[in-house]
Amino acid sequence: MKYYSTNGQAPIADLKKAVVKGLAEDRGLYMPEEIYKLPRQFFDNIETMKFQDIAYNVASNFFGDDVDGDALQDIVYDTLSFDCPVVKVTDNIYALELFHGPTLAFKDVGARFMARLLRYFTSTTSGTSITSTTSKPINVLVATSGDTGSAVANGFLGVEGIHVYVLYPKGKVSPIQECQFTTLGKNITAIEVDGVFDDCQALVKSAFMDAELNQHMKLTSANSINVARFLPQAFYYFNAYARMKALGKADELVMCVPSGNFGNICSALFGHEMGLPIKRFIAANNANDIFYKYLQTGKYEPKASIQTLANAMDVGDPSNFARILNLYSKNGQRNAEETHQAITSLISGATYSDDQIRKTMQQCYEETGYVLDPHGACGYQALKDGLKPGEIGVFCETAHPAKFKEKVDDILGTDIEIPARLKAFMEGEKQSVAMSKDFADFKAYLMRQ
Ligand SMILES: *Cc1c(COP(=O)(O)O)cnc(C)c1O
């Protein structure tokens, strides 16, 4: 499969290059030239298949041209060492729980898959790419305000030939999140930046653009712009469809995705392009309503992000919007109006303030006993507000409520239990490198590695 850039100014790439580089030379996002449909028989029997086998079928359909079948199967099976169950919340609303991975965040699947695919492409024996293989280690730089850092660090932990640097703002990350990437050791280095999240992101961006540094070491990024990180999230939606079909409830399925950078919903839309029979989608936002506004007006107007209770969705310029636009413009064949129409006929939006999020969490808990986290709450409420008669809704519960324990307990008056997996991180010893927000300091540090 060949990959083009959404900005249209970069050379066509193969999968290996798209995964190793992450972003195209023209700062655009890589898109596959074609998205193959899965055969009808696959959907006829899907409810009899288990998660890993469903995922392997989806992965081969997408990556099969470029990755050897046995290796791909190992990558998929190794990535999905946990389940993503669909749980009934009300008669017509189900939660797709994506938080049963190692860091209790849905980003675990994408991070684990990407780590393994990167390893496959950089190990000397594999990879069919025209670019030469190399034994030089790859260095993954990731800036985090919490969740991404822990998922990426744990996804790449112990993966040979890859070193991860997690940059996080000193004192701005919750203790539970911090311990998930500062206690790991091995190939994971936590860098505590004396600044805010934007400073961390600026350091990472400057590093990618610094010619001398890129000569010195191989650098790549692991955020959801990377094909290998966002696409595997499509596995969830095929699996959710299968589980709902087994219940006889898949005929008019509405998928609702709490969205920030729009990587997760983008993977669901790619699934839809592969033939997944979802009737329509809802993108649920917190107060950061840029996509919601786009749906209403056809105008995309990025803004500075607003801090909310659902902080992993505090994004003012969602990076995967370019991918969604490119998908429904058919790479520029449709004009802006036709593209907007194609998008609004399949996707609707919703936006919720912190007050509404609190109210939703309380109401859902009182009426059903289900504990929502602030991100999942946006998804649940969007279904409550948006489902039509006859439709069944599935929303993604993107984080375990214990990750936001202080907030959730405060809102619900509960004392929710911290899962053992999370507690284990909290017992480890914190190790991090102190760093100023000056790029010169960060560069000097990396040049010594
Ligand atoms: C990352 C994240 C989101 C947003 O996902 P996108 O793919 O960026 O849209 C939602 N909820 C949680 C808990 C997250 O960590």
The ligand as a Gaussian input file, in Angstrom:
#p B3LYP/6-31G(d) Opt

LIG

0 1
 C       -7.057000      10.496000      24.269000
 C       -8.352000      10.413000      24.979000
 C       -9.568000      10.808000      24.381000
 C       -9.624000      11.443000      23.004000
 O       -9.275000      10.573000      21.969000
 P       -8.873000      11.138000      20.528000
 O       -8.439000       9.968000      19.751000
 O       -7.744000      12.114000      20.769000
 O      -10.062000      11.831000      19.989000
 C      -10.731000      10.619000      25.083000
 N      -10.726000      10.113000      26.331000
 C       -9.595000       9.724000      26.943000
 C       -9.660000       9.200000      28.332000
 C       -8.367000       9.868000      26.298000
 O       -7.235000       9.511000      26.929000

